[in-house]
Amino acid sequence: MKFIVLLYLEEDDTCVERLLERHGVAAYSRLSVEGHGEGGPGWYGSTSPYASQMAFTVVPEERAAEILAAVERCDGLADPNHPIHAIQLGVESAVATRP
């Protein structure tokens, strides 16, 4: 199993939803996050934060490879200077509560 994290601009939310759906990801979680990075100073003299999203899911290893490859091919982003970032981590074990 692999833990996949996707970081992207809020404006690309629909694109990421479609990508996950196309690759059979039915269950995932999404959080609003404030992204910080390089850029020009804003009104108050510092770089303005970006309205971003973080989505994560646990998938079989084969599906993880498909998702990462799909992210590399993804186009039509709201801002090409802010690509979707995908991170893959190994899942050593997982448990859940019983019903």
C-alpha positions in Angstrom: 0.0 0.0 0.0 1.1 3.6 -0.7 0.1 6.9 0.9 -0.3 9.5 -1.8 -0.3 13.2 -1.0 -1.3 15.8 -3.6 -0.6 19.5 -3.1 -2.2 22.0 -5.5 -3.8 25.4 -5.9 -7.4 25.7 -4.8 -8.3 26.6 -8.4 -7.2 23.2 -9.6 -9.5 21.2 -7.2 -11.8 20.0 -10.0 -8.8 18.8 -12.1 -7.5 16.8 -9.1 -11.0 15.4 -8.4 -11.2 14.2 -12.0 -7.7 12.7 -11.9 -8.5 10.7 -8.8 -11.8 9.5 -10.1 -10.2 8.4 -13.4 -7.8 6.3 -11.5 -10.4 4.6 -9.4 -9.8 6.5 -6.1 -13.2 6.4 -4.4 -12.0 7.4 -0.9 -9.7 10.3 -0.1 -9.5 13.3 2.3 -8.9 16.9 1.4 -7.8 19.9 3.5 -7.5 23.6 2.8 -3.9 24.7 3.5 -2.0 28.0 3.2 0.9 27.6 0.8 4.1 29.7 1.1 6.9 29.9 -1.4 9.0 32.2 -3.5 7.4 35.1 -5.1 7.4 38.9 -5.2 6.5 41.0 -2.2 2.8 41.8 -1.7 1.1 44.9 -0.3 2.7 44.5 3.1 6.2 43.7 1.9 6.1 40.0 2.2 5.2 37.2 -0.1 1.4 36.5 -0.1 0.3 33.0 0.8 -1.5 30.8 -1.7 -4.9 29.3 -1.2 -4.0 25.6 -1.6 -5.4 22.2 -1.1 -3.9 18.9 0.2 -5.6 15.6 -0.8 -4.4 12.3 0.4 -5.4 8.7 0.0 -4.1 5.1 0.5 -4.0 2.9 -2.6 -2.3 -0.3 -3.9 1.2 0.2 -5.2 0.2 -0.2 -8.9 -2.5 2.5 -8.6 0.0 4.8 -6.9 2.3 4.6 -9.9 -0.6 5.4 -12.2 -1.6 8.4 -10.2 2.0 9.8 -10.1 2.3 9.3 -13.8 -1.0 11.1 -14.4 0.1 14.0 -12.3 3.2 14.3 -14.5 1.0 14.5 -17.6 -1.6 16.8 -16.1 -2.1 20.0 -18.1 -4.7 22.8 -18.1 -3.8 24.1 -14.6 -5.1 27.4 -13.3 -1.5 28.6 -13.1 1.3 26.6 -14.8 3.8 28.3 -12.5 2.2 26.4 -9.6 2.1 22.7 -10.6 0.4 19.9 -8.8 2.9 18.2 -6.5 2.5 14.5 -5.7 4.3 12.6 -2.9 4.3 8.8 -2.4 5.1 7.2 0.9 5.1 3.6 1.8 2.5 2.3 4.3 4.0 -0.2 6.7 0.7 -1.2 8.3 -2.8 0.1 8.8 -5.8 -0.8 11.0 -9.3 0.6 11.5 -11.9 0.4 14.3 -14.4 -2.4 14.0 -18.1 -1.6 13.3 
